[in-house]
């Protein structure tokens, strides 16, 4: 038994896109339900109507060049903002496909119109989000980066390019810090060591290094990075941030100088300050950053408070505390604080 004939109109009516056919006189010969509903017409009103009456004068004038192109035998594809009869603004993508007879004559053109309003709104929101992120990075003098370990490719945010004083076109996406002309020559081996440590240990890294901008200015950056690995522990990506802390360091140096002057003035008047803490013994076991964190632990600060004070991630502080306990051979924070205070002059 032969298959029943296809009902083309029924097939077209179930499609969400608008489908129609307009002859050489720009009169409608076919329109599916989506087409009819979008323009607020009934099927009876749509059949035989001139396209100008459907689109309206303004939209017709905008689209007539594409109609003429289709009737000249050339396919057309374009985006268009359309106001529906209810007054709603919709964004569409229209395709006009010529209907060419065997003798080469163009008898009309098929129309396929897709409503891309939601896609357009998502794209616009992404653009706004990107703009907000870029502005936030600019104000914080912060940038972000992501290193694809397998491909050896680095991607950076606009904020990071601004810190380095370069453009995306200036940046070589292949990661090779050892030969980077932007990292200060004296810091390249150190930066490479920190990055490799993150890969090998899987622990967060937190370090500072210097860069040289194209204008010759040296800037100091504070960078944090964390490893993203698969279920088997294979490194996938190293992602991190870098913040320009040049001015913060300069301000700290000014404050330190002022503090030193105040201490000397007090000593000159016989008002000696309490002796500074000696960390010589601890320096043999801990890094400068770990001594700094241990000092804040001794002041009673929690991990979140230390993270906020030092502009670190809380996970980074936790990692450093574990390292401190292990290096000092103690079981808890209280014992570590006791060890720290025992190294302080006047408490021995």
DAUR-V486384 format. One record per run of one state. SS is the DSSP state (~ for helix, > for strand, _ for the rest). FROM is the first residue (numbers start at 1). LEN is the number of residues. If there is no record, write none. Layout:
ss/from/len
SS/FROM/LEN
SS/FROM/LEN
This chain:
ss/from/len
_/1/7
~/8/6
_/14/4
>/18/6
_/24/3
>/27/5
_/32/1
~/33/6
_/39/4
~/43/4
_/47/3
>/50/1
~/51/5
_/56/1
~/57/15
_/72/4
>/76/8
_/84/5
>/89/12
_/101/5
>/106/10
_/116/1
~/117/24
_/141/1
>/142/7
_/149/4
>/153/4
_/157/1
~/158/7
_/165/3
~/168/3
_/171/3
>/174/1
_/175/2
~/177/3
_/180/3
>/183/1
_/184/1
~/185/17
_/202/3
>/205/8
_/213/5
>/218/12
_/230/5
>/235/10
_/245/1
~/246/23
_/269/11
~/280/4
_/284/4
~/288/11
_/299/4
~/303/8
_/311/3
~/314/15
_/329/4
~/333/10
_/343/6
